[in-house]
Amino acid sequence: MKNLKSIGALLILAVSIVACDSSVDNTPNLQAIGDVYVRVKKSGDDTVYAPVFYTYSNFSMSKVDVEGPTDSNIEKDLSDYNDKMAFRAIPSEDDFTTEDIENGIYQFDITAEDLETYTVSDKLLEARLEPVKITEFNYDKTTHSIDIDWDDVDDKDVYVVKIHNEMDGEIIYVSDRMLSSNHKVIEDGTNNWSDFDTEEGATYVVGVYAYKFELPSATSGYDINCESVEYREIEW
């Protein structure tokens, strides 16, 4: 069985992550991590917020529920998205509001495939980022190259640029972590492309993400507290 560290390495590159401010019950050989963080973006002139939930384990899970602090009124069922060893709940457009997300302890109740139960938790801290604002976005359909510039986001820890096959879907490309507020993607010559088969005429989603970790020194790809993002669509 893969251990949590080796499995988690797959998530680090994509920066779609689970937090380490967590506790786990049961034997040390079976490990699970729960993560809650806030996604921030612009909707018209408004800054809007929605929670994102991940649970990751080194065993097969059958069900994961999360409950927020009392004042949050948040209860969510997470969905399997990676061989039953990763569950998540990604916000839809209807989940975003101008009200910020309640800070505090979020509890993840896990049922394994063998019906054993586990509880892990994660604490959402108060740090938030302003929405990413893309200032230039140039896409060359012939070479499938993208030049992107965006305004610097105060207090961010890193930036990452991703290309998805759909919103929050499979990752086609993910950049290294960056501190600069610009990036160039080239189909031939840029590393970090997946083996996804792109199709001519298909529409893909480019996201510029800024991340704030629970600890500024975090290097594992875990510990996300806030994710700020703006998207663009491209036709391949």
C-alpha positions in Angstrom: 0.0 0.0 0.0 1.3 3.4 -0.8 2.0 5.6 2.2 0.4 9.1 2.5 3.6 10.9 1.7 4.1 9.2 -1.7 0.5 9.6 -2.6 0.5 13.2 -1.6 3.4 13.9 -3.9 0.9 13.6 -6.8 -1.1 16.5 -5.4 1.8 18.8 -4.6 2.5 19.5 -8.3 -1.1 20.4 -9.0 -1.4 22.4 -5.7 -4.8 20.9 -5.2 -4.1 20.0 -1.7 -5.0 18.8 1.8 -3.9 20.5 5.0 -1.6 19.1 7.7 -3.3 21.0 10.6 -5.2 17.8 11.2 -5.7 14.9 13.6 -6.4 11.3 12.8 -7.9 8.5 14.9 -7.1 4.8 14.6 -3.9 3.0 13.7 -0.8 4.9 12.5 -0.6 2.7 9.4 -3.9 4.2 8.1 -3.7 7.9 7.5 -6.1 10.6 6.3 -5.9 14.3 6.0 -8.8 16.8 5.7 -8.5 20.3 4.3 -10.8 23.3 4.1 -9.8 26.5 2.4 -11.5 29.5 0.9 -11.6 30.2 -2.9 -11.8 33.9 -3.7 -12.6 35.4 -7.0 -14.4 38.3 -8.7 -18.0 38.1 -9.8 -18.8 41.4 -11.7 -17.7 44.1 -9.3 -18.0 41.9 -6.2 -15.5 39.8 -4.4 -17.0 36.5 -3.6 -16.1 33.5 -1.5 -16.8 29.8 -1.3 -15.3 26.9 0.7 -13.3 24.1 -0.9 -13.0 20.7 0.9 -10.5 17.8 0.3 -9.9 14.5 2.1 -7.0 12.4 1.2 -6.0 9.0 2.6 -3.8 5.9 2.0 -6.8 3.6 2.2 -10.0 3.3 0.2 -12.9 5.5 1.4 -16.5 5.0 0.7 -18.0 8.1 2.2 -16.8 11.5 3.6 -18.9 14.2 5.2 -17.7 17.5 6.6 -19.3 19.7 9.2 -18.2 23.3 9.8 -18.3 25.4 13.0 -21.8 26.0 14.4 -22.1 29.5 13.0 -21.1 28.4 9.5 -24.2 26.2 8.9 -22.0 24.2 6.6 -22.6 20.4 6.0 -21.2 18.8 2.9 -20.9 15.4 1.3 -17.6 15.0 -0.5 -17.3 13.0 -3.8 -14.7 10.5 -4.9 -12.4 11.7 -7.6 -9.3 9.6 -7.4 -9.6 5.9 -6.9 -11.5 6.3 -3.6 -8.4 7.6 -1.9 -9.3 11.3 -2.5 -12.6 13.0 -2.0 -13.5 16.6 -2.5 -16.3 19.2 -2.7 -15.6 21.9 -5.2 -17.9 25.0 -5.2 -20.4 25.7 -7.9 -21.3 29.2 -9.0 -24.3 29.1 -6.6 -22.0 28.5 -3.7 -20.2 31.8 -4.0 -21.4 34.7 -1.9 -20.2 38.1 -0.9 -20.1 36.8 2.7 -16.8 35.4 3.8 -16.5 31.8 5.1 -16.6 31.1 8.8 -13.3 30.4 10.4 -12.7 27.6 12.9 -12.6 23.9 13.1 -14.0 21.8 10.3 -14.6 18.1 11.1 -14.3 15.4 8.4 -16.1 12.1 9.1 -14.7 9.3 7.0 -16.1 5.8 6.3 -13.6 3.4 4.8 -14.6 0.7 2.4 -14.3 -1.9 5.2 -16.8 0.3 7.2 -14.2 1.5 9.8 -14.7 5.1 10.7 -12.3 7.9 11.1 -12.4 11.5 12.1 -10.0 14.2 11.0 -10.2 18.0 11.3 -8.7 21.1 9.9 -8.7 24.7 11.2 -9.6 27.5 8.8 -7.7 30.6 9.7 -8.6 34.2 9.0 -6.0 35.1 6.3 -7.6 35.9 2.9 -6.2 37.1 -0.4 -7.6 39.6 -2.9 -8.9 38.1 -6.2 -6.3 37.6 -8.9 -6.7 40.2 -11.7 -5.4 39.2 -15.1 -4.1 42.3 -16.9 -2.9 40.7 -20.2 -3.8 37.3 -21.7 -2.6 36.5 -25.2 -3.1 33.0 -26.8 -1.6 31.9 -30.1 -3.8 29.1 -31.4 -1.2 28.0 -33.9 1.6 27.3 -31.4 -0.7 26.9 -28.4 1.4 29.4 -26.5 0.0 31.7 -23.8 1.4 34.9 -22.4 -0.2 36.0 -19.1 0.3 39.0 -16.8 -1.6 39.7 -13.6 -1.5 42.2 -10.8 0.6 41.3 -7.8 -1.6 39.9 -5.0 -0.5 41.2 -1.6 0.5 38.6 1.1 0.4 35.6 -1.3 2.9 32.8 -0.8 3.0 31.5 -4.4 1.3 31.6 -7.8 0.5 28.6 -10.0 -0.9 28.6 -13.5 -3.0 25.5 -14.5 -4.9 24.5 -17.7 -7.9 22.2 -17.1 -10.0 20.3 -19.6 -13.0 21.9 -17.8 -13.6 23.9 -14.7 -11.8 22.1 -11.8 -11.4 19.1 -14.2 -8.4 17.1 -15.2 -5.2 19.1 -15.2 -3.5 19.4 -18.6 -0.7 21.7 -17.6 0.5 23.0 -14.2 3.4 25.4 -13.8 6.0 25.3 -11.0 5.3 27.6 -8.1 6.2 31.2 -8.9 6.6 34.5 -7.2 6.6 36.6 -10.4 3.2 37.9 -11.7 3.7 36.7 -15.3 4.0 33.4 -17.1 4.5 32.0 -20.6 3.1 28.6 -21.5 4.5 26.9 -24.7 3.1 23.5 -25.8 6.5 22.4 -27.2 9.2 23.4 -24.8 7.4 24.0 -21.5 7.6 21.3 -18.9 4.7 20.0 -16.7 2.3 18.9 -19.3 0.2 15.8 -18.5 -0.4 13.0 -21.0 -4.0 14.3 -21.6 -4.9 14.2 -25.3 -5.9 17.7 -26.4 -8.3 18.0 -29.3 -8.4 20.7 -31.9 -11.4 22.9 -31.4 -12.0 21.9 -27.8 -12.3 24.5 -25.1 -10.0 24.5 -22.1 -9.9 26.5 -18.9 -6.7 28.5 -17.9 -6.5 29.5 -14.2 -4.1 31.9 -12.5 -4.0 30.9 -8.9 -2.5 32.7 -5.9 -2.2 30.7 -2.7 -1.9 31.6 1.0 -0.8 28.7 3.2 -1.5 28.2 6.9 2.2 28.6 7.5 4.4 30.9 5.3 7.2 28.4 5.4 5.0 25.5 4.0 6.8 23.7 1.2 4.9 20.4 1.0 2.0 21.7 -1.0 -0.3 21.2 1.9 -1.6 23.8 4.4 -3.7 25.9 2.0 -5.8 28.5 3.7 -6.9 30.6 0.8 -6.9 30.2 -3.0 -7.5 33.3 -5.2 -8.1 32.7 -8.9 -9.2 34.2 -12.2 -10.0 32.1 -15.3 -9.8 32.4 -19.1 -11.0 30.0 -21.7 -9.0 29.0 -24.8 -10.0 27.1 -27.9 -7.3 24.6 -28.8 
